[in-house]
Amino acid sequence: MSAEDRPKPIHVQRFQNEPNTDFSRAENRAEMKQALKDVESDFGADYPVNIDGKAQDCRAHIVSRNPSDKETVVGTVASAGIEQAEEAIEAAQRAWSQWRKVPADHRAEYLELIATGIRNRRFELAALLVLECGKPWKDADAEVSEAIDFCQYYSLAMRDLVSELRCDYPGEENTLCYRSRGVTVVIAPWNFPLAILTGMTAAALVTGNTVVMKPAEQSSIVAAKLMEIARDAGLPTGVLNFLPGNGEEIGPALVSSPDVDVIAFTGSQEVGLSINELAAKTDPRQVSVKQVIAEMGGKNAIIVDDDADLDDAVQGVIDSAFGYAGQKCSACSRVIVLKNTYDAFVERLVNAVESLVVGPASDPGVDFGPVIEQEAYDRISDYIEVGAEECETLVAIDLSDRKDEGFYIGPHVFNILEEDSRVAQDEIFGPILAVMKARDLDHAFKLANGTQYALTGGIYSRSPKNLERAREEFLVGNLYLNRGITGAIVQRHPFGGFRMSGIGTKAGGPDYLLQFMLPVNITENTMRRGFAPSADNE
């Protein structure tokens, strides 16, 4: 049977990506503007912790601010302590004994209800992403689509995994099936606070695990809205627990708990590695080895070949480097240009970058908005100083006169003079692009692979031979040929990296759910002797 004739799994046959909103239509623009007003009218509200189906307040609170207007408080969120973390784990552990027995098809239906809830509140959630996280309209709307996609995709994928794998022999029946691991702690980032949080949580739930959901402090209100939607979907008490709080305080308690079986994390390399190390330390009370699922960022490169279409390449680099102010783990932070086309490419790149518009994320006309918070602003500003010292400055848009308004940093482009420059090696997570000149394609691949990361990468080339070389030699988890390197879509582009970018899992792909389950084999001897005793003889 050929690959074309082989029956496709149900999730491949039936899954359809959620369409993004068409903002060229006046009615959609009007609805988004109204949603922004509605969310602003709720500014200042307080959101509680939710453990075992009960709302709880806490002594401490997280104040969420609008990064486009840092004096504006979006709301406050209860900040859980270690005591609440322990309560949440206990609640999840109690709920697991029943949740794991719920048929997979029923668990999948809960995900579909959550997807419907997100869809029904699409503009509200997109508006909140704009106002709490500084996402431009298109990025915010696409994130809502991705959250829906994760729910729909994993609900179908789980139905495929219900089928037992059989390997029978005369006198013996053998079945391989999957069972849930137990309590999952989900630790989510602020840069995709709805989509990634939804994806990790949905995967854990549909596979029969219970969840303690720990959002990033900077985007806790987005997470509170997701908790509302999950609650309205009718999830049983204790199956999903909402635990916002300071990661440095409650993170170690969650990760080191002997009653936690899975940690699903997306965030910085530093935090991811510390989670992996802490989870590997065995507590005598543990009954299982913890499973860590981690995606930890990248230092991603796009190679521009001598024969590349420069118009396409410049646009792809611009979109990949400066979309959401470079605050995507998949963002292009290095562009490696072969020497014969270097001057022409750089000239076009500089002109394009200088035309970018930076402003409030609520303005649909901006190319990108602010960075997330003061700490990020300071860190990126430090790297700009490093770039000015170590590199040749090609573009430096100074927005320091707006620092009292929001966390605005203009786009910066540096020509790298030394390959080991910090600007060329460190993950900066901001609107800074490093340009590197390569002698030839061999040198370009060496530069592209010359970091500790392996998340995304791309190449612009008209040469089939060189594109084939990229497939073999460019070491990344997601490789893009003749297109931008951001914007992975569920099922189309299963997402995740290796090396120091992660543990190799691919969110939105066919094998992701397996990380949350245990394979179990059951063998039965069918050649038993005699008959089962009757009830009268027992």
N, C-alpha and C positions, 0 to 999 in steps of 0.2 A: 504493500500500500504506500503510495507516495505521500509526501507531506501535505499536498493539496487535497488528497482524498481522505486524509485522516479526520475523524470527527473532532470538531473544536470543542473545548470545555464550554459549559453554559455561560460562564462569565465573559468569555470572548464573544460568544454568539449574541448575547442579549444586551451587553453593556453599551450605553451611549453617553458620551460626555455632555455635561450640562452646558448649554450655550451661554456665552457672556452677554451682558446687556449691550445693545446697540445705542450708544450715546449720540449718534448722528440723528436720532429721532427725537423730536421736540418733547414728546410725552415722557420719554425716559429721562431726559434732562430735568424736566419739571418734577418728576417723582423723586429723583435724587436730591434736588434742591430742597424739596419739602422734607425729605428724610433727614437732611442735615439740620434743618430748623427744629424738627421734632426731637432729635437727639440732643441738641443744644438746650431745649426746654427742660430736659431731665438732668442737666449739669448739676452737680452737687449731691446727687443721690448717694446713699450708702448701700453696699452690697455685703451680705454676710457669708461666712463659712457655711457649708452644708455637709453635715456628717450624719450618716444613717437616716437620711430623709428629713433631718431637723436643721433649721437655720440657727446659727450661733453667732453671737457677737464676740469680739475679742478686745482685750485691753489696748492693743496696738492696732493701728490702721495704716494702710498704704494710700497715699494721696496720688491720684493719677492726674497728670497735667497734659494739656494739648501742646505737643512739641512745636506747632506752628505759632502758638501764642502762649508762651510758658507761664504767664500769670493766670491763665484760665484753668481752673480745676474742673476736670471732667467728672470726677466723683471720688469717693473713698471706698476702700475695700477692707474688710476685716482681715487682719494679719494673724494667721494661726501660729501658735507656739508648739513646742515639743509635745505638750500634753494633748493638744488637738491632733497632732500627727499620729500619736499612738492610738487615740480614739478612732481615727479614720481607718487605720490599718486593722484594728479589731473589728470594726463594722464590716469592712470588706471581707475579712476572713470568715466572719459568721455568714455573710450572704453567699459566699462562694459555694458552700456545701449544697445549696439548692440551685443556684444559678448554673452551675456546671451540668446539672441534670436537665435543664431546659433544652428541648430539641433545637438543634442548630437552625432549623428553618424558622422557628419562633424567634430565636435571637436575631436572625437576619431581618425579620420583620420589624424589630425595634429600630434597627439601623435605617430602614426605609422610612419609618415614622420620623426619625430625627432629620433625615434628608428633606422630608416634606416640610418640617418645621423651619429648617434653615431657608428653604426656598420661599416659604411664605413671608419670611422676615428679611428677604434679600437686601432691600434698600436700607433698612434700619442697620443691619450688620455692616454693610459697606460704608455707610455714613459714620458708624462708630470707628471703623478701621481708619477712616480719614482723620477723624478728630482725636482719637486716642493714640494712634500710631503714626500719623503723618503720611499716610499712603495716598498717592494721587488716585483719582476716580477709577481709572482703568485697572490699576493694580489692586485696589480694594475690591472691585467687582469681580475680577478674575479669581481672587482668593476665595470669595464666597462660592463660586462655581467649583473650585477645587475641593472645598469642604463637602459639598454635595456629592461630588464624584467619589471621594473616598468612601462615603457611606454606601453609595449604590454599588460600587465595585466590590468592596469587601463583603457585602451581603450576598452577592452572586458567587464570589469566589469561595465563600464558606460552604455554600450548597454543593459545590464541586467536591470539597474535601470530606463530605459526609460519606461518600461511597467508600466502602471498605475495599482494600486491595486483597485479592484472593490468590493463593498459591497452594492448590489442593493436590494431594497424592492419594492413591488407593489406601484407604484405611486411615486417612489423616486429613483434617481440614485446618487451613492456616489463614488467618486474617490479620491484616495490618490496618490499624485505625489510629485516630488522633484524639488526645484528651487535653484539656486545659491544664495550665501549670499552677494557677492559684491567684494570688494577689499581685496585681501589676501597679507599679508607681509610674505615672506618666509625668515627665518633666519637660515642659514645652518652652520654645523661644518666643521672643517678642516680635520678631520680624515677620513671621507668619502665624500670628497668635490664634487665628481661627482654623486655617487649613491644616497645619501640622498638628495642632492640639486635637482637632477632630479626627484626623487620620490615625494617630497613635491610639487614641481612646477607642475609636470604632473597631480597630483591629483587635484590641484586647478584649472588648466586650463580646464581639461576635464569635470569638474562639472559646468563650466560656470562662474567661477570667473576670474577676472583679477589679475595680480601678479606684485608686486615689489619684486625683487629677490636680497636679501642682503647676499652675500657669506662671509665666514670667511676671515679675512685679509690675513692669512697665505697661502690661496689657491685660491686667486682671479683670477689667470690666468686660472686655470682649469675651473672656472665658466665663464670666458670670452669666452672660447672655446664653452661651452654649449650654451651661448647666441648666438654665431655665428651660431651654428647648428639650433637653434630654429628660428632665423631670416631667414636662408636659407629654412626652411620648409614653409615659407610664412605666418606666423602668422600675423594677422591684426595689424596695428600700435597701439601702446599703450597697447595691451593685455599683453605683457610681457616687463617689464622694468628692466634694469640691473643697480644696485646701489651698487657698491663696496664702502667701506668706513670704518672708525673707528667706531666700534660698540658702544663704550661709548659715542660718539658724536651723531650719527644719530639714534641709536637704540631707545632711549626714544622718539624721534620725530616721528618715525614710529609707535611705539606701542601705543602712547597716541593720535594719530591723530583721530579726530572724524569721519573721512571718511574711516577709516580702519575697516573692519568687521571681518576678520580672521587673527590670527597670528599663523603660523606654525613654530615651533622652535625645533631644536635638538642641545643640547650642555650641558653645565655644570648645576648642580643643582642651584648654586648661581644665574646665569643669568636667568635660567628658572623660578625660583620663583619670581625674581624681575619683569620679564615680566608679569607673572600672576597677580602680585599685581598691577602693573601699568595699565594693561588692565582692571582691575576690577573697577578702578576709572572712574566714569561716567562724561563725558564732557556734559554740557547742550546742545551742538550742535549735539550730537549723536542721531541717529534715530534707532540704534540697539545695543543690548548687544554684546560685542565682544566675539568671540569664540576663545579660546586658545587651541592649539594642541601642547603638549610638551612632549619630550622624554629627560630625564635628567641624564642618566648614572646609574652606579651601583657599588656594591661591591660584586661581584659574587663569589659563592663558588661551588666547586665540592666535594662531599662526596665520600670517598673510603671505601667501606664496608669490613668486615673481609674476605669475600669469593670472593672479586673482582679479576679479571684477572689483575695482576699488570703490565704486559707488556702493555696492552691496556690502563690502567689507567694512567701510567706514560706518555705515548705518548699523550694521550688526554689532560692531564694537561699541558704538555710542549707546545703543539700547542695552547691551549687556553690562556695560561698565557703570552707567549712571542711572539706570532704572531704580526707583526707590532709593535714590542717593547712594547707590552702591552697597546697600545693606541687605544683600541677598547672599547666602552662602555659595550660590552658583555664579555670582557676578564675575565678569571679566576684570581682573585687576592687573593683568599683563597682556600686552599685545606684542608679539614677536614678528618682526617684519624682515623679510629677506632684503639684502642690501640693494639689489637692483631696482626695487620698487619703493625703497624706504623714503626717499625724499618726496616723491609724489604722494605717497600715502600720508605722511606726516603733515604735509601742507593742507590736504583736504581734512584731515582729522582735526587739526587746530582750528580751522575755520568753522567746522561743525560744532566743536565744543564751545567755542566762544559765542555761539548763537543760542545756547541753551538758556531757558528761563527757569529761575529758581524762585519759589514763593510759597505761600500758604497752600497746603495740600487740598484745601476746600475749593481752591480756584481751579476750574477745569482746564485753564489755559497754561498751567505750568508744566514743565518737563519733569521736574522733581521737587520735592518739598524739603523739610528740615531733616536732620538726623534725630534720633529718638530722644536723647536726653543730654544733660550737661556733661556727664562722665564720657559719653561717646564724643561729644563736641570737643572736649579737652584732649582726648586721646588722638583724634584725627588731626587736630591742630598741631599737636606735637609732631606727628608724622609729616605734616606739611613743612615744618621747620627742618626736619631731617632731610626731606627731599630737596629743599633749597640749598642745603649744605653739601649733600653727597651727589646730587644729580644736576643735570641741566634742566632748567624750568622752561617748559614749552607753553603751558597755559596756567595762569594763576588768577582766578576770579575772586577778588577780595570782597567778602560780604560782612566784614567785621563791624561795619556801621549798623548792621541789623541785629547784632547779638542781644540787644535788650528786648527785641520782639520775640524771636524764636531761635531755635538751634540751627541757624542757616549756615551752611558751608558751601562755597562755590566750587565748581569742578576744577580740579588740578590735574595736569598732565606733566610727567617728568620723563626726560630721556635718561635712561640708566647708563651710567658710565662704568660701573663695576657690577659684575654679575651677582656678587654677594651682598649688594646694597640691601639695607633693611626694607626699603620701599619695594624692592623686587622679591623679598623673601617672606616678609611678615604679612599675616592676614590683618588688614587695616579696617575693613568693614565700613567704608565710607567712599565719597566721590573722588578717589585718587586713582589715576591710571598710570602705570609704568610702561614705557615704550622701550623695546629692546631690539637692537639690530643683529641679525643673524647672517653669518657668512654664506651659509648654504642650508639645505633642508636638514642635513645631519646635525648641524649646529643648532638649528631651530628646535628639533626634537630634544636635543640635550638640554637646552634652556627650558623648554616646556616641562620636562620631567625633572628638572633640577630643584625641586622643593620637596618637602616632606608630605605634601598633600597629593590626593588623587581623586578629586571630585568631578569637576566638569572641565571640558576643553573643547576647542574647535579649530577648524582650519578652513580658510578660503583658498580654493585652488580650482583651476580648470583641468588639471592633469589627472586622469583616472589612475595613473601609476602612483602619483603622490598621495591621492586620497586613499588608495589601498595601503600605502605605507603608514598613513596615519592610523588606519584601523588596527594595524599590528603594533606600531611603535609608540603611539601616544597613550600613556598610562593614566587613564581616568575611568571613573565609573560611568559617566555619561559623555559620549563624544558626539559632537555636532559638526556635520560637514556642510559648508556653504550656508550657514545660518547662525543666528545668535545662540548663545549658550545658556540663556536663562529661560524660564517659563516652561518647565517640565509639566506635562499633562498626564494625569492618571491613565494608566494602561498604555498609552502611546509611548511614554518615556518613563518607565520605572526608574525611580530616582534613588541614588545613594553612591557613596564612594568607598575607597579603601585606603591603604597606607594610614596616615594620620588624619584622614578625612572621615573615617568611620570603620565599621566592622563588616561592611560589604553587603548589608541588607538593602533591598530595593523597594522602597515605599511605592505603593500603587502598582506593584507587579505581582506575578503569579506565585512567587515563593514567600512573600512577606508574612502572610498569616502563619506559616510554619514556624516562625521564630517564637510565636506565643503558645505553641502546643508541644506535646510530647508524643512521639510515636510509640504505640503499644502493639505488640504482636500476641495473638491468642491462638494456641494450637490445641485441637481436640482430636483424641483418638476415637475414631468412629467404629473400631472393631472391638468394642467392649463385649465382655462375655455375660451371658444371662440377660435377665430382664430387670427393670426397675421394680423394687418391691411395691406392692399395692399399699394403699393407705391403710387397709385393715391390718397389715402386718407390721406397720411402723410402731 
